[in-house]
Amino acid sequence: MKKYLWFLFFGVLICALKCSLIYGSEVVLPATQIEKGKVSFLLLYGDTSEKLNFHVTGREQIRVGNNSYFSNVSNDLESDGRSSDVSVKLVINPDNGLYYWFKAGVSDYSLDIPSDTVKNNLSGQDKGLICGFGARKLLFPDTIVSPAVAVGLGVNYAVYGLDSFRSGDSAPVVVNDKLEITEFQADVVISKKLDKFEPYGGVKVYRKNVTLTDRASIANVSGAKDDAGLFFGTRFSYFKNEALIVEGSFVGDTSFTAGVNINF
């Protein structure tokens, strides 16, 4: 009965976070080092809201009929991106020093682009692909009086096929576009084990490079954005090697992530 109460607690927490956050990349790794020779597996669901910068150097670089995606001259345009993804993350500690993580998954994406008079929207029917890898180092272990502290570096890459373009309230038209996002990130994480819970938090700095390509005309626009954000989460161990994990990040890009963590 106690176990089901904990699941109910996490369900309420997930709903509360989802309602209170405006939905960059998740961390979902507390600072505590996994044991030498062990593997940690995570199955994750995430919602993200992010800002992408495109640098436009000429008029109407990408067009659909009489409409253009971008119509400003020599300007950095901030666009709003939204995604929902399902991914798996594998964490390996081969020698009790650095430990490494690898990520793969699928995601949908919608991009709002400001134009001269209306907001343009690009979206796709098919799922995009996401992948990533990185490394983490434990600086200070978790003790009775002090929390664990770790630092990490990583890179995430995503590619989406966008096939629907809508300008303002007009009917959508078919396009053939590709959106690529590469994120380089560094983070500092602090965590503390409290019985079955391990709350954690930290700061992440990152650089996002983005390219939007019209496959028909080979025209493209690209840009980069530097940002930083805070993140907080908790890991709840309901069995010895199984846990639930919930994380939210804000300031800069914002996101919500929840999932299951299994250690082998």
The 8 nearest C-alpha neighbors of each residue, nearest first, counted from 0:
[[1, 3, 2, 4, 5, 6, 7, 237],
 [0, 2, 4, 3, 5, 6, 7, 237],
 [1, 3, 5, 0, 4, 6, 237, 7],
 [4, 2, 6, 5, 0, 1, 7, 8],
 [3, 5, 7, 1, 2, 6, 8, 0],
 [4, 6, 8, 2, 3, 7, 9, 1],
 [7, 5, 3, 9, 8, 4, 10, 2],
 [6, 8, 4, 10, 5, 9, 3, 11],
 [9, 7, 5, 11, 6, 10, 4, 12],
 [10, 8, 12, 6, 11, 7, 13, 5],
 [11, 9, 7, 13, 12, 8, 6, 14],
 [10, 12, 14, 8, 9, 13, 15, 7],
 [13, 11, 9, 15, 10, 14, 16, 8],
 [12, 14, 10, 16, 15, 11, 9, 17],
 [15, 13, 17, 11, 12, 16, 18, 10],
 [16, 14, 12, 18, 13, 17, 19, 11],
 [17, 15, 19, 13, 18, 14, 20, 12],
 [16, 18, 14, 15, 19, 20, 13, 255],
 [17, 19, 15, 16, 20, 14, 21, 13],
 [20, 18, 16, 17, 15, 21, 14, 22],
 [21, 19, 22, 17, 18, 16, 255, 254],
 [22, 20, 253, 48, 19, 254, 47, 17],
 [21, 254, 47, 48, 253, 46, 20, 255],
 [24, 252, 253, 254, 49, 47, 25, 48],
 [23, 25, 26, 254, 155, 47, 182, 184],
 [24, 26, 27, 23, 256, 254, 246, 248],
 [25, 27, 28, 24, 246, 230, 29, 186],
 [28, 26, 25, 29, 246, 244, 232, 245],
 [27, 29, 26, 30, 188, 31, 199, 25],
 [30, 28, 31, 190, 199, 27, 188, 189],
 [29, 31, 149, 148, 190, 188, 147, 189],
 [32, 30, 29, 147, 33, 141, 140, 190],
 [31, 33, 137, 30, 34, 140, 136, 98],
 [32, 34, 31, 92, 37, 35, 39, 38],
 [35, 33, 37, 36, 32, 92, 95, 38],
 [36, 34, 95, 92, 37, 94, 93, 33],
 [35, 37, 93, 92, 34, 94, 38, 91],
 [38, 36, 34, 35, 92, 263, 91, 33],
 [39, 37, 91, 263, 90, 262, 40, 92],
 [38, 40, 262, 90, 261, 89, 263, 91],
 [41, 39, 89, 261, 260, 88, 262, 90],
 [42, 40, 260, 88, 87, 259, 43, 261],
 [41, 43, 87, 259, 258, 86, 88, 260],
 [44, 42, 258, 86, 85, 257, 87, 41],
 [43, 45, 85, 257, 256, 84, 258, 86],
 [44, 46, 256, 84, 255, 83, 47, 43],
 [47, 45, 83, 255, 22, 254, 82, 256],
 [48, 46, 254, 22, 82, 81, 253, 83],
 [49, 47, 22, 81, 253, 80, 252, 254],
 [50, 48, 252, 80, 79, 81, 23, 47],
 [49, 51, 79, 78, 80, 77, 252, 52],
 [52, 50, 78, 77, 79, 49, 53, 224],
 [51, 53, 77, 222, 76, 223, 224, 78],
 [54, 52, 222, 221, 76, 75, 55, 220],
 [53, 55, 75, 222, 74, 221, 76, 56],
 [56, 54, 73, 74, 57, 72, 53, 75],
 [55, 57, 73, 72, 54, 74, 58, 71],
 [58, 56, 72, 55, 60, 73, 59, 71],
 [59, 57, 70, 72, 60, 71, 56, 69],
 [60, 58, 70, 67, 69, 61, 62, 57],
 [59, 61, 58, 57, 69, 62, 218, 219],
 [62, 60, 59, 68, 67, 218, 69, 213],
 [63, 61, 67, 66, 68, 64, 59, 60],
 [64, 62, 66, 65, 67, 61, 174, 68],
 [63, 65, 66, 62, 67, 172, 61, 174],
 [64, 66, 63, 67, 62, 59, 68, 166],
 [67, 65, 63, 64, 62, 68, 166, 59],
 [66, 68, 62, 59, 69, 61, 63, 70],
 [67, 69, 61, 62, 119, 70, 66, 114],
 [70, 68, 59, 67, 114, 71, 60, 61],
 [69, 71, 59, 58, 114, 67, 115, 72],
 [72, 70, 58, 69, 74, 73, 55, 57],
 [71, 73, 57, 56, 74, 58, 55, 70],
 [74, 72, 56, 55, 57, 71, 54, 75],
 [73, 75, 55, 72, 54, 76, 71, 56],
 [74, 76, 54, 53, 52, 55, 77, 73],
 [77, 75, 53, 52, 74, 78, 54, 113],
 [78, 76, 52, 51, 50, 53, 75, 79],
 [79, 77, 112, 51, 50, 111, 52, 76],
 [80, 78, 50, 111, 110, 49, 51, 81],
 [79, 81, 110, 49, 109, 48, 50, 111],
 [82, 80, 48, 109, 47, 108, 49, 110],
 [81, 83, 108, 47, 107, 46, 84, 109],
 [84, 82, 46, 106, 45, 107, 47, 108],
 [83, 85, 106, 45, 105, 44, 86, 82],
 [84, 86, 44, 104, 105, 43, 106, 45],
 [87, 85, 104, 43, 103, 42, 105, 84],
 [88, 86, 42, 41, 103, 102, 43, 104],
 [87, 89, 102, 41, 101, 40, 42, 90],
 [88, 90, 40, 101, 100, 39, 41, 102],
 [89, 91, 100, 39, 99, 38, 40, 101],
 [92, 90, 38, 99, 98, 93, 37, 100],
 [91, 93, 98, 35, 36, 37, 94, 95],
 [94, 92, 36, 35, 91, 95, 98, 37],
 [95, 93, 96, 35, 92, 36, 97, 98],
 [96, 94, 35, 92, 93, 97, 34, 98],
 [97, 95, 94, 98, 136, 92, 137, 93],
 [96, 98, 136, 135, 134, 95, 99, 92],
 [99, 97, 92, 135, 91, 134, 96, 136],
 [98, 100, 134, 91, 90, 133, 135, 92],
 [99, 101, 90, 133, 89, 132, 134, 91],
 [102, 100, 132, 89, 88, 131, 90, 133],
 [101, 103, 88, 131, 130, 87, 132, 89],
 [104, 102, 130, 86, 129, 87, 131, 88],
 [105, 103, 86, 129, 85, 128, 87, 130],
 [106, 104, 128, 127, 84, 85, 129, 126],
 [105, 107, 84, 127, 126, 83, 128, 85],
 [106, 108, 126, 82, 83, 127, 84, 109],
 [109, 107, 82, 81, 122, 106, 110, 123],
 [108, 110, 122, 81, 80, 121, 82, 111],
 [109, 111, 80, 121, 120, 79, 112, 122],
 [112, 110, 120, 79, 119, 78, 80, 118],
 [111, 113, 78, 119, 118, 120, 110, 114],
 [114, 112, 118, 119, 117, 78, 111, 115],
 [113, 115, 117, 116, 118, 69, 70, 112],
 [116, 114, 117, 70, 113, 71, 118, 69],
 [115, 117, 114, 118, 113, 167, 119, 166],
 [118, 116, 167, 114, 115, 119, 113, 166],
 [117, 119, 113, 167, 114, 112, 166, 111],
 [120, 118, 166, 112, 111, 165, 167, 113],
 [119, 121, 111, 165, 110, 164, 112, 166],
 [122, 120, 164, 110, 163, 109, 161, 111],
 [121, 123, 109, 161, 163, 108, 162, 110],
 [122, 124, 161, 162, 125, 163, 160, 108],
 [123, 125, 126, 162, 122, 161, 107, 163],
 [126, 124, 123, 127, 160, 107, 161, 159],
 [127, 125, 107, 106, 105, 128, 124, 159],
 [126, 128, 159, 106, 105, 158, 107, 160],
 [129, 127, 105, 158, 157, 104, 106, 159],
 [128, 130, 157, 104, 103, 156, 105, 158],
 [131, 129, 103, 102, 156, 155, 104, 157],
 [130, 132, 155, 102, 154, 101, 156, 103],
 [131, 133, 101, 100, 153, 154, 102, 155],
 [132, 134, 153, 100, 152, 99, 154, 101],
 [133, 135, 99, 152, 98, 151, 100, 153],
 [134, 136, 151, 98, 150, 97, 99, 152],
 [137, 135, 97, 150, 149, 138, 151, 98],
 [136, 138, 149, 139, 148, 32, 30, 150],
 [137, 139, 149, 148, 136, 140, 150, 147],
 [138, 140, 148, 147, 137, 141, 149, 146],
 [141, 139, 147, 142, 148, 31, 138, 137],
 [140, 142, 147, 146, 145, 191, 31, 139],
 [143, 141, 145, 144, 140, 146, 147, 191],
 [142, 144, 145, 141, 146, 191, 192, 140],
 [143, 145, 142, 146, 141, 191, 147, 140],
 [144, 146, 142, 143, 141, 147, 191, 140],
 [147, 145, 141, 191, 190, 142, 189, 148],
 [146, 148, 141, 140, 139, 190, 30, 189],
 [147, 149, 189, 139, 30, 138, 188, 137],
 [150, 148, 137, 30, 138, 188, 136, 187],
 [151, 149, 187, 136, 135, 186, 188, 137],
 [150, 152, 135, 186, 185, 134, 136, 187],
 [151, 153, 185, 133, 134, 184, 135, 186],
 [154, 152, 133, 184, 132, 183, 134, 185],
 [153, 155, 183, 131, 182, 132, 184, 133],
 [156, 154, 131, 182, 181, 130, 183, 132],
 [157, 155, 181, 130, 129, 180, 131, 182],
 [158, 156, 129, 180, 128, 179, 130, 181],
 [157, 159, 179, 128, 127, 178, 180, 129],
 [160, 158, 127, 178, 177, 161, 179, 128],
 [159, 161, 177, 176, 123, 162, 127, 178],
 [162, 160, 123, 122, 176, 177, 163, 159],
 [161, 163, 174, 123, 175, 173, 176, 122],
 [162, 164, 173, 122, 174, 121, 172, 123],
 [165, 163, 121, 171, 172, 120, 173, 174],
 [164, 166, 171, 120, 119, 170, 169, 167],
 [167, 165, 119, 169, 168, 118, 120, 164],
 [166, 168, 117, 118, 169, 119, 165, 120],
 [169, 167, 166, 170, 165, 117, 171, 118],
 [170, 168, 167, 166, 165, 171, 172, 164],
 [169, 171, 165, 172, 168, 166, 164, 167],
 [172, 170, 165, 164, 163, 169, 173, 166],
 [173, 171, 164, 163, 165, 174, 170, 63],
 [172, 174, 163, 162, 164, 171, 175, 63],
 [175, 173, 162, 163, 176, 164, 172, 161],
 [174, 176, 162, 214, 213, 161, 215, 173],
 [177, 175, 213, 161, 212, 214, 160, 174],
 [176, 178, 160, 212, 159, 211, 161, 179],
 [177, 179, 211, 159, 158, 210, 212, 160],
 [180, 178, 158, 210, 209, 157, 211, 177],
 [181, 179, 209, 157, 156, 208, 158, 182],
 [182, 180, 156, 208, 207, 155, 209, 157],
 [181, 183, 207, 155, 154, 206, 184, 208],
 [184, 182, 154, 206, 205, 153, 207, 155],
 [185, 183, 205, 153, 204, 152, 154, 182],
 [186, 184, 152, 204, 151, 203, 205, 153],
 [185, 187, 203, 151, 202, 150, 204, 188],
 [186, 188, 150, 201, 202, 149, 151, 203],
 [189, 187, 201, 149, 30, 200, 148, 150],
 [188, 190, 148, 199, 200, 147, 30, 201],
 [191, 189, 199, 147, 30, 146, 198, 29],
 [190, 192, 146, 197, 198, 147, 193, 141],
 [193, 191, 197, 196, 194, 190, 198, 195],
 [194, 192, 196, 197, 195, 191, 198, 235],
 [193, 195, 196, 192, 197, 236, 235, 191],
 [196, 194, 236, 235, 193, 197, 237, 192],
 [197, 195, 235, 193, 194, 234, 192, 198],
 [196, 198, 192, 234, 191, 233, 193, 199],
 [199, 197, 233, 190, 232, 191, 196, 234],
 [200, 198, 190, 232, 189, 29, 233, 231],
 [201, 199, 231, 230, 189, 188, 232, 190],
 [202, 200, 188, 187, 230, 229, 189, 231],
 [201, 203, 229, 187, 186, 228, 230, 204],
 [202, 204, 186, 228, 227, 185, 229, 205],
 [205, 203, 227, 185, 184, 226, 186, 228],
 [204, 206, 184, 183, 226, 225, 227, 185],
 [205, 207, 225, 183, 182, 224, 226, 184],
 [208, 206, 182, 224, 223, 181, 209, 225],
 [209, 207, 223, 181, 180, 222, 182, 206],
 [208, 210, 180, 221, 222, 179, 223, 207],
 [211, 209, 221, 179, 220, 178, 212, 222],
 [212, 210, 178, 220, 219, 177, 221, 179],
 [213, 211, 219, 177, 176, 214, 218, 217],
 [212, 214, 176, 217, 218, 215, 216, 219],
 [213, 215, 217, 176, 216, 175, 212, 177],
 [216, 214, 213, 217, 175, 176, 218, 174],
 [215, 217, 218, 214, 213, 61, 212, 219],
 [218, 216, 214, 213, 215, 212, 219, 61],
 [219, 217, 216, 213, 212, 61, 60, 220],
 [218, 220, 212, 211, 213, 217, 221, 210],
 [219, 221, 211, 210, 53, 55, 212, 54],
 [222, 220, 210, 53, 209, 54, 211, 219],
 [221, 223, 53, 54, 52, 209, 208, 210],
 [224, 222, 208, 207, 52, 209, 225, 206],
 [223, 225, 207, 206, 52, 226, 208, 51],
 [226, 224, 206, 205, 207, 223, 227, 204],
 [225, 227, 205, 204, 251, 206, 224, 228],
 [228, 226, 204, 203, 251, 205, 250, 202],
 [227, 229, 250, 251, 203, 202, 249, 204],
 [228, 230, 202, 249, 248, 201, 250, 203],
 [229, 231, 248, 200, 201, 247, 202, 249],
 [232, 230, 200, 247, 246, 199, 248, 201],
 [233, 231, 246, 245, 199, 198, 200, 247],
 [232, 234, 198, 197, 245, 244, 199, 235],
 [233, 235, 244, 197, 196, 243, 198, 242],
 [234, 236, 196, 243, 242, 195, 237, 244],
 [237, 235, 242, 195, 238, 241, 196, 234],
 [236, 238, 242, 235, 241, 239, 195, 2],
 [239, 237, 241, 236, 240, 242, 195, 235],
 [238, 240, 241, 236, 237, 242, 262, 261],
 [241, 239, 262, 238, 261, 242, 263, 236],
 [242, 240, 261, 238, 260, 236, 239, 237],
 [243, 241, 236, 260, 235, 237, 259, 234],
 [242, 244, 259, 235, 234, 258, 260, 236],
 [243, 245, 234, 258, 257, 233, 259, 235],
 [244, 246, 257, 232, 233, 256, 258, 234],
 [247, 245, 232, 256, 231, 255, 257, 27],
 [246, 248, 255, 231, 254, 230, 232, 256],
 [249, 247, 230, 253, 254, 229, 231, 255],
 [248, 250, 253, 229, 228, 251, 252, 230],
 [251, 249, 228, 229, 252, 253, 227, 248],
 [250, 252, 228, 227, 226, 249, 253, 49],
 [253, 251, 49, 23, 48, 250, 249, 50],
 [254, 252, 249, 22, 248, 48, 23, 47],
 [255, 253, 22, 47, 248, 46, 247, 23],
 [254, 256, 247, 46, 45, 246, 22, 47],
 [257, 255, 45, 246, 44, 245, 247, 46],
 [258, 256, 245, 44, 244, 43, 246, 45],
 [257, 259, 43, 244, 42, 243, 44, 245],
 [258, 260, 243, 42, 41, 242, 244, 261],
 [259, 261, 41, 242, 40, 241, 243, 42],
 [262, 260, 241, 40, 240, 39, 41, 242],
 [263, 261, 39, 240, 38, 40, 241, 260],
 [262, 38, 37, 39, 261, 240, 40, 36]]
